[in-house]
Amino acid sequence: MSVVSIALIGGTALLGAGAALPIVSRRVSLALALQALGIAAVGAAGIALVVTRKPVGSGFTNALKPALGADALSGFFLATLAIVAVASLVFAIGYLAATPAARAIASLTGWFVLVLVGLVCARDVVSFLACWELMTVLPAATILVGRQSRKARRSVFVYLSVTHIGGVGVWVSLLLLAHIGALTDTHAFAHASTAMQTAIAVGALVGFGTKAGLMPFHSWLPRAHPIAPSHISALMSGVMIKLALYGLIRVEFSWTGARLVWLPYALLALGGLSSVGGVLYALVEHDLKRLLAFHSIENVGIIVLGLGAADLLLKHGLRNLAAIAFAAALFHTLNHAVFKSLLFLGAGAFERQLRSLELDHIGGLLKRMPLTGGAFLVGALAIAGLPPLNGWASEWLTLQSLLQLRAGSAGSAIAGVVAAAALAATAALAAFCFVKVTGLVLLGRPRTEAAAAAREAVRSMTAPALFLAAACFVLGAGAGIIVPALTRLAPMPAAIGAGASLHIAGTGTLPALPLVVVLAGLVLVFALMRRASPAVTAPTWISGQPHDDRLAWSSAGFTKPLRLVLEPLLRPERAVTTVSTGALARSIEYRSVTPHLFDTLIFGPLEQLSLRGAHTARRLQSGSVRAYVAYLLVPVLGLLAAARLGLIG
């Protein structure tokens, strides 16, 4: 047995022990520590798999019996999972300290992480689908344990409904692939009928796309993420939705061989819609965790843009460029896992202090929580795509990959230009959105007494945030080394070497490390200048009138110019209430709500239709034995009558 296998088995066993411990013991901190150690060992094995590219365990099988194994691509997702899970589990030690249901949440967290490992290591359809369903159910159970409100139950109902209905596509896709033997034979898909190929591809796109949060299948995501415990939100956004993309990658590139002509265009369309739509709805959100949830939709869209570009470049025989596009998608998967989990953990630390994440009720946290606030600021800069952080590096590579589609046919060139424009607009809007977030959350004066009284979180909560913030710098600086390694995980091997910068033909280089050095020098110079000449505090000038916190910028006020421009698309709903005494207005109340069009136009009507059908079907369950006998008697009599008339033999 190899060292990698021992690390995988030992880490999984330790993770399982940590998940079981809260059931029999009150030592929640020890349980979470064991879970963190276990997943760290699994992550180390994943890194070894990426470096050596030597698979362990079983390969994929079409048989319906359990089989487990891991290859280099599995190792990448295991390493990504470990980075997020270790930080989240350590964070949970302090986060759950004062939670009444800490034991149950800690145990469910451990089982959730264990199931995520099982999904990546599954090598048969039965194991994969079992882990797939558990991956859906366990976060729902954790949310319900932590929150007992009617709103939480309603959100969990929508989450389970949408993901299970969409998940039918995963079952259809994988069972059909196993039926035709495509999990072991790379040529089996090509020999299948057109109807079979279409059913597999559409099933995978809908099934995996729903769990990943791609628009228009995203309705569950902004409901479930905000109400989950923050370390679970980090795992869901950082890892769970990425494992849906892992399944999509397996289907598209491994088992179908990227043979369908229309699939890359569908990926580019869904990726562009999700990236632009996600950031637009994030901009008009007033709750921090819901805002971050919509940014998960945006970044999943960016990853899918990279996968679509890789597929299309491969079809044109541009293997090196296809490998770089594939690596860009994987790199953004890792980067988003890091900075999004950082932001969710930071939001959790803020929530512990404020009991509310309404943007208009925060303010001034960078001064009162400098460690958590500083780490959150790094995550905000990373997700906004600013150099030299990791978000910028992977978005830059994705953009360049989309521009390379001009080397293909006219159709691919047009698709590449449209997708690149969508990505550029997404990057600009994301920067705008996080200017709003950092201004309202970290800067300015406290807007409530709770914000004014906020204090730094405990070390077990600040240390993971600082670790992830440092990872944002390291991944950005090391892009020239990391991306060539990721190209070797692509199904289209390419001759790309490692170096301090990555060259893409016709586009230039990615000088990540030199940028880090230059910016670090500028920061050092600025710090020395500020130390030599300290800033002088002065009152804020507001046209001579007394300061009033109610006149501070609000979330709605910040984005109103954009909402006015996009009013035909977003369709905001406004209400103005004025209280007057004669001709004198005493108070004016302004409310603005931006409805989510996918909910109002698609999911809302479908939900009402399904509830009416359920209500009608419920009447059949009367509890009367006579009625149930009648239900059986009517079809029997109908069959006898049909036989008498010769309608059936």
N, C-alpha and C positions, 0 to 999 in steps of 0.2 A: 504493500500500500504506500503510495507516494505521500510526501509531506503535505501537498495541497489537499489530498483527500482527508488526511488526518485533521488538518485545520478546519476543513468544511464540516466533518462529522463532529469533531470536538466542539467547535463553535456553535453548531446547531444544538448539540446536547446541552451546552451551557445556557443557551438561549431558552430552550425548553424548560430547564430547571428554574431559571429566573422567572419565567411565565407562570410556573406552577407554585412557586414559593408563596405568593400573597394569598393563595387559597388556604394554606395551612398555618401561615405565620403573619404577624403584624409588621414584620420588618420590610416595609415597602422600599426603603432606601437600598437595602442589601439586594432585594430582588431586581430593582432597576439597574444597580451596578453590575450584577451578574449578566443581565440582558445586554448591557453595553459591552462587557468583555466578550461575550459570545459573538455578537454581531461584528465586533472589531476583528476577531479571528476569521470570521467568514469574509470580511472585506479584505484582509491580508491575502487570503487564498484567491480572492477575485483578482487582485493586482498581479499575483503570480501567474494566474491564467492568462491575463492580458500580455504580460511580458514574455512568457514561454510559448504561449499559444499551443499548449499540449492539453487536450481534453482529458477529463477524468470521468470515471463512472460509465454509465451506459450512453449509447447514442440514441437518437430519436427512433421510435418504433411505431409501427402502425397497429400493433396488437393492443387490445384493451386490457392490459395488465400493468401494474405499477412499475415504473422505471425512472431512475434518477441519474443525473449526470450534469456536467458543466463544460462549456468550451470557452473560448476567448471572449465572445460576445456576452455570454452569461457572466463571465468574470467582470466585464465592465459594469454591468448593471448591479452585480453584487457589491462592487467597490463603491458605486454611487449610493446604493442603499446604506452601506456601512457608514459613510461620511455623515449622511443625514440622520441615521438612526442613533449613532453614538451621541451626537450633539443633542438630539431630541430626548434621549433617555436620561442623559445627565441633567438636562434642563428640567425634566419631570421630577427629579428628586426634590428640588425646591418648589416647583410649581404645584405639586400635589400635597405639599406638607400640611396645608390647612384645609384640604378638601375632604369632606365627609366620606365620599366613596373612593378614597385613594387606593385601597386594596383592590377593588374590582377594576378600576381603571388601569392600574399598573399591570394586573394580570392580563387583561384584554389587550393592552399595548404589546406585551410580550408575544402573545399568540398572533397578533396582527403582523408583527415583524417576522415571526417564524413562517407564517403563510406566504409573505412576500418572498422570502428565501425559497420556499417550496415551489412557488410559481416559476421562478427563474430556473430552477434545477429540474423541473418536471420534463420528462422525456417521453411521455405517453399522453394520450388524449384524456384518459380518466383522471390522472393526477393533476394535469393542467386545469381541467374544468372544475375539479374539486377545490383546488386552491383559488381559482378565479371566483367561485361563488363565496368562499369564506372571506376572500379579500374584500368583497362587497358588504357582507353581513357584519363582520367584526367592528368596523368603524361605526356602523349604525348602532350596534349594541353599546359601544362606548359613549356615544352621544346621549343615548337614552338614559344611561346610568348617571351621567354627569348633569343632565338637564331634564327636568320633569314638566316643563311648560307645554301647553297645548301647541304653541308655535313650533317648538322643537319637534314634537311628535309629527306635526304636519310636514315639516321640512324633511324629516327622516322618511316619511311615507313617500314623498315625491322622489327623494333620492333612490329608494329601493325600487319604486315603480319604474322610473325611467331607466335605471341601469339594468334591471332585470329584463325589461322589454327589449332594450337595445342589445342586451347580452345574448338574446336568442341568435343573433347573427354570429357570435363567436362559436356557439354550439354547432350551428349549421356549417360554418366554414371548416372547423376542425374535424368534425365527423365525416364530412365529404372528402376532405384531404386524406384522412386515414382510410376511407373506403376505396379511393383510387390508388392508394399506396404512395402518395406524394411525400409523406414524411421521411421516407428513406430513399426514394427514387426521384432524382431531380428531373427526369424526363417524363414522369407519369402525368404531370399537369398538362404538358404540351399535347399528349395523346387523348386527353379528355375532350368531351363534346363542348361546343361553345356555350350551351346552356349551363353545363356543369361549371365551366370556368367562370362564367358571369356570376352564378350563385355563390361560389366560393369568394370571389373578390368583393362583391357587394356585401355579403354577410360579414366579412372581415372589416370592411370599411365602416359599416354601421355599428357593428358590435364593439370593436376596439375604439372606434372614434367616439362612441358614446361614453365609455369609461374614461377616455383621455380628455373629454370635455370639448371636443371640436364642435364648433357651430355648424349646423343648427341642433346638435344633439346635447347641448351643454346645460340644459335647464336645471339639472340637479346640482351642479357644481357651486354656483353662488349661494345656494341654500344650505348645503351641507358643510362646506368649509368654515363659514363664520361661526357656527354654533358648536363645532367640535372643540374639545380641549386643545390648547395651542400646540402642544407637542404632537397631537394626532393630526391637526391641520398641516403641520410641517411634513409629516410622513405622507399624508394623502396628496398634498400638492407637490412635494419634492420627489416622491417615489411612486406612489400608487398609480397616478395618471401616466407616469413614464413607463410603467410596466405594461400598460395598454399599448403604448407605442412599441415596446419590445415585441409584443405579440404581432403587431402590424408589420414590423420589420421582418419577423420570421416568415410570415405568410407572403409578403410582397417579394422579398429578395431570396429567401432560402427555399421555400416550398413551391412557389409558383415560378420562380426564376425571372421575375420582372418581365413577363412576356406580354402582358395585356397593353394594347396601344393606348386605350383611354384612361388607364389608371393614373399615370403621372399627372395628366391634366386635371383629373378629379382631385388629386392631392394638392396641386397648386391652388385650385379654386377654393377648397376647404381651408387650406392653410392661410390664404390671403383673407378670406372672410373672417376666420377666427382671430387673426392677428389684429386686423383693423377694428372689427366689431368688439373684441374683448377690451381693447384700450379705450374705445369710445365710451363704453358703458362704465369702465373704471373711472373715467374722468368725471362723470356726473354722480358718482357714489359719495355718500357722506359718512358711511361706516368703514373704518379702516380695514377690517378683515374681509368684508364683502368687496372692497376695492382690490385687495390683494388677490381674492379669488378670481375676479375678472382678469387680472393680469396673468393668472395661470392659463386662462383660455388664450390670451394673447401669445404667450410664449410657447404653448403647445402648437399654435399656428405657425410660429417661426420654425420650430423643429420640423413640422410637416412640410413646410416650404423647402427645406433642405433635402428631405427624403424625395419629394417630387422632382427636384432638380437632379438628384443623383440618378433616379430612375430614367429620366428623359435623356440625360447625358450618356447613360449606359446604352440606351437604344440607338444612339447615334455613333456608338463605337468609341467615345471619348473616355476611356477607362480611367486615366489619371485624374481628369476633372471630375468624373463621377465619384471616384474614391474620395476626393477632397470634399465634395458636396456631402457625401455620406458622413465623413468625419466631422464636418461642420455641424450636422444634425446631432451626432453623438456628443460633440463638445458642448453644444448649447443645452443638451439634455443634462449633462453634468453641471454646467454653470447655473442653469435655472434651479436645479435641485439645491445647490449651495446657497445662492442669494435669496431664493424664495423661502427656504426653511429659516434662514437668518431673519427675514422680515416677519415671518409668522411667530417665531420665538420672541422677537422684540415686541411685537404686538401683544403677546401673552404677558410679558413682563409689564408693559404699560397697563394692561387690563387689570392686573393684580393690584396696581396702585390706584387706578382711577375708577374701576368698576364700570367703565363705559369707554367705548372706542369711537364715539361720535366725534368727527373731526373738529367741529365747532366748539367742543367742550374740552379741548386739550390745551396745547400751547406751552412753550418754555421748558420742555422736558430735557433738552440737551444740557441745560445748566443744572438741572436737578438730578438727572440720571446720566452722568457723563459717559460711563462705560457702555451701558445699554444703548443710549442715544447715539453715541459715536459709532457703535457697530451698526445700528440701524441706518445711520447716514451712509455708511459704506455700502450696505445692501441697496439702498435707494439709488446711489450713484451707479452701482453695477447693473441694476435692472433698467435704469435709464439709458444704458449703453454708452457711458462716458469712459474714455481711455484714462488709465491703462488697465482698467478692471476687466474681469473675465466676460461680463456680458457684452462689452464692446468687441472683444476678440472674436467671439463666436458669431455675433451678428454681422460683423465685417466679412467674415468668411462666407456666411450664407448669402450675403448680398453679392459678393464677387462670383459665387457659384451661379446665382441666378442670371447675372450678366453674361456668363459664359454660354448660356443657352442660345445666344445669337449665332454660335458656330454650327447649330443644327439646321433644321428645316425652317421655313417661314413661320409655320405654326408654333414651333417651339420658341422661336425668337420673340414672337408677339407675346406668348405666354410668359416668357422670361421677363420682358419689359414690364408687363402688368404686375407680375408678382414682385419684381424689384421695387416698383413704385409703391405697392402696398407695404412692403417692408420699410421703405424709407419714411412713409407717412406714419407707420407704427412707431418707429424709433423717435420721430419728432414729437408725437403725441405722448409717448411714454415719458420723455424728458419733461414735457409740460406738466403731466400729471404728478410727477414726483417733485417738481418744484412746489406744487400745491401741498403735497403731503409733508415735505420737510418744513415748509413755512408754517403750516398750521399745527403740526405735531411737535416739532423740535425747537422752533425759533419763536421769537416774540414773547409776549407776556402770558402767564397762565390765564386761562379763560374761566376757570372754575376754582373753587376752594380745594377740591381734590387734586387738581393739577398743581396748585401752589404748594400743597403739602407732600407732593410725591418725593420719594426717596429711592436711592439706588437699590436694585434687587440684590438678593443674596448671591454668593459666589457661584453656587451650582447653576444659577441662571445666567449670570454674566459671562462665565468662562466659555460655555458653548457659543454664545453670540460672538465673543472676541475670536474664537477659533475659526468660525465660519467667515468672519470679516477678513481675517488673515488669509484664508483660503481663496477669497475673491482676488486678492493681490497676487498670490502665488500662481493661481491658474491663469490670470491675465499675463503675468510676466513669462510664464513657461509655455505659452501657446505654441511657440515654434518647435518645442520638443514634444508636447502632448499630441498635437494634431497629426504629425507624421506617424506616431504610434497608433493613433486611431484609424488612420487610413488602412492599416494592415488588418483591421477587423472587418473591412468592407468585403462584400462578396465579389468585388472586382479588384483583384490584387494590382497594386500600382507601385512603381519604382520611385518612392519619395523618401528622401533621407531626412534625418533629424538635424536641427540646427537652431540658431538663435532667432531666425526669421523664416517664414514660410513663403515661398514664391509661387504665385499662380500666373501662368503664362498670360502675358498681355495686361496684367493688372497691377504689377508691382509686388511689394513685399509687406509682411506684417511685422513691423519692428517693435514687438511688444516690450522686450527687455530694455532696449535703449530708451523707450518712452518712460518706463518706470524709473530709470536712473535719472533722466532729465527732470521729471516731475518731482522726484524725491529731493533733488538738489534745489529746485525752486521753493518747495515747502520749507526746507531747512533755511534758505536765505530769508524767506518771509518771517519765519519764527525768530530768527536772530534780529531782524529789523524791528519786529514788534517788541521784543524784549528790550532793545535799546531805546525804543520810543513808545512807551505804553499808551494805549488808547485812553482818551479822556471821556468820561461819561457826561452826556448832555441830554436834556429833556427832548422829547419828540415834539417837533413843530407840527401842529395841526391847525394852522390858520388862526392861531391866537385863542382858540376856544379851549375850555377845560378838557382834560383827557377823559374819555368814556370808553370802557372796554367794549360796549355794544357797537361801537363804530369800527371795530377791527374787521379786517377782511374775513369773509366767511367762505366756506367751500362753494356754495352756490354763486356768490359774487365773483369768485376767482374764475369760474368756468363759464360765466354767463355770456361773454362775447362769442365763445365757441358754440355754445348752445343756440345762440341767435343765428349764427351762420348755418348750423346744421339742423335748424328747426324742422324743415320738411322731412328730414330723415329720422330724427330722434322723437319728434312730436311731444315736446314737454307739455305738461298740464300745470297751469298756474291758477292761484286763487289769492285775491287781495281783499282783506277785511279791514274796513276803516270804522273807527269809533269816533263820532263827531258830537260836538256840542254847538248847535247852531251851525255857523259857517266855519267853526274852528275844529280842525282835526286833532283829537286827543291822542290817538294811537293808530298805527297802521301795521297790520300783520300780513306778511307776504309768504306764501307757501308755493313751492315748485316741486313737482314730481316728474321724473322721466320714466315712463313705462317701458318695459322690455318687450319689444315688438314680437319676439319669438314666443313669449308667454301669451300675450294678448291675442295674437293672430293664429298660433298653431297649438301650443300646449294647453292653453286655457280651454278652447272649445273641445279638444280631445279629452281633457280631464272631465269636463261636464258630461260629455257623451258617455264615457266609461262609468261615471258615478250613476247616471240614470239607468244604464244597463244593469249595473250591480243592484240598484234599488229594485228594479223589476224582477231580477232573478231571485232576490231575497224573499219575495212573496211566495215563491215556490216552496220555501222551507217553512211550512206552516206548523210542523210538529204533529200533524194529524196522520195516524197510521192509515186511515181510509184514503186520504189524499195520496199517500205514497203508493198504496196498492193501485189506485186509479192511474197514477203515472206509469206503472208497469203494464196495466191491463190495456190501456189505449194503444200503445205500439203493437202489442201482441194481436189485438183484434184487427188492427190495420194490416199487419202482415198476413193474417189469415184471409182477410177480404181480398188482398192483392193476389194471394195464391189461388183463391176461388175463381177470380176473374182471369186467371192465366197471365197476370202481369209479371209474376216471378215463377221460376221453376222449382 
